[in-house]
Amino acid sequence: MARSIKKIEGDETVHYVSPRAKRGRKKAKIGVPMTAMIDVTFQLLIYFILTTTFRQAEGQIPGTLPKAGASGAATMEKLQTPIKITLHPVGNSNESVAYEVSGVHDRIVEPQRLREVLAQRAQSGGNESPVIINARRDVRWRYVVEVFNQVVANEFKNIAFQNTT
């Protein structure tokens, strides 16, 4: 049996190399399975196409301004003077509340009286005036809802809430 001898560069010694080693090992081919990736890509594409909702791009919100003249000035005057209702807790455990309405000098303690005051304001200035309900954090929520109901009962249309500490 013939032995093959291979000389390694830089080395004076001779090493035995088998014929199988001379032939060399075939490198394993590593491939990425493209078929599966393409399938998943198309499935995602179909999913996004089917679940997308098409709508018009958002634009400007249509709105109108009051016309210039006497009626426009009166409307602007009403909008500049809102009706402010401030709620103050009464008592140690905040079981009651007092209402303070802008333009009324005395505090109101009864919801019926508040309704009467708001009815007078709605008749004199119209119900287009904005109403701001201002409540401190320690006022119970039921009183805020009560004031809101009184304002809605008098058919005011512009209602806002304000919270003070």
N, C-alpha and C positions, 0 to 999 in steps of 0.2 A: 504494500500500500504506500502510495506516494504521499508524502507530507508536503503541504505547501508552507512555504516560509514567507513571511512578510516582514519587511524591514520598516521600522518606525523611524521617521525623520528625527534627527537630533539624538538618536540613541544608537549605539553601536551593537546592542544586543539584538538578537533575532528572536522573534516570538512566533509561536505556532498559531495559525489561523485556520480554522476548519473550513471546508468547502461551503458548508451551510452559511457560515458567517460572511464568506466572501460574496455570496449571492446577495446578502443583505435582506433585511426584513422590509416587507412592503409596509409603507405607512398607511395607517387606517385613514380613510377619507371621512372627514367630518362635514356633514352638510346640514343646513337648516331646512326643515320641512316647509317649503314655501306654500304648498297647497293649503295647509291648515291655516297659515297666516292670512292668505288671500280670502279664504272662506270667512274667517272671523271679521276681517275688514269689511267685506260686503254685508255681513249680517249687521254689523254696527251701522253701516251706512243706511241700510233699509230701515233699521229701528229709528234712527234720527229723522229720516224723511217722513215716516209714518206718524211719529209723535210730535212733530213740529206743528205749531199753530201759526198760520199766516195771518197777519193783521196789518193794517195801515200804520205807517210810521207816525209817531206822536208829533203833533204840530202845536200850533198855538191854540189856546183855549179861547173860544169866542166870548166876547163880553161887550157890554155897551156902557158908555159913560153918560152922565146926565147932560142934557142939552143946555147950552148957554142961554141965559136970560133970567127972568124972575123966578120961574119954577125951578130951574137948576140951582140958583142961589139958595132958595129955600130948602131944597133937598140937601145941599151941602151943609147948610146950617144945622139941620137935624142930625146929620151924621157926625158933626163935630161935637155935639153935646150928648154923649151917651148917658143912659140912666144907670147909675152904679148902685147896686144893692150889696151892702157889706153885712156879713153875719158875724156877730160877736157871741161867744159862749157866755152863759150866765150860770153862776153857781159853782160849787167846788167840783162836782163830778160832771159838769157840762151837760146836765140833763135838760137844759132849756137854752133858748137862744133869743137874742135881740136883733132886730133888723134895722139897718140904717140906710135910708134911701137918699140919694143926692137930691138936694132941693127941699127936703123935708127936715125941719130943725129938731124934731123930737124923735126919740127911738121908738120903734114899733115892736111890741112884744107878742101881738096876736096875729096869726096868719090871715084872719078875716080882714083886719085893718090893712095889712099889706096888700091884699087883693083890691080893696077899695082905692088905695093910693095909686096902684098900678092902673086901675080902670080910669081914674081921673087923668093920669098921664097919657093913656092911650087915646082918650077923647080930645084932650087939648093939643097934644103934639103929634098924634097919629101913631100907629103901631110900627112905623118904619124906623123909629129910633133904635139904635143898638142898646141892648141891655147887658151889662157886665155883672155877673154874680161873683162876688169876692168873698171867699170863706177862709178863715184861718184853719190851720191843720188840726186843731183840737175841737173843731165843730163837728158834730156827728153828721154822718152822711144823709140821714133821713131829713134833716133840716134843709140841706142843699137841694135835695130832690123836691121837697115841699115848695121852696122858692121857685124852682124850675117849673113846677106844675102851675103855680100862680101866674108866672110870666106867660106860659103857653095858653092858659085859660083866657088871658087878656089879648091873645092873638098877636103877640110880638113875634117878629120873624127873625131878627138878628140877635142871637143869644150867644154870649161868650162866658167862659169861666176863667177866673183868676184865683190863684192860690197864694196867700201870704202867710208868712210864719209868725 
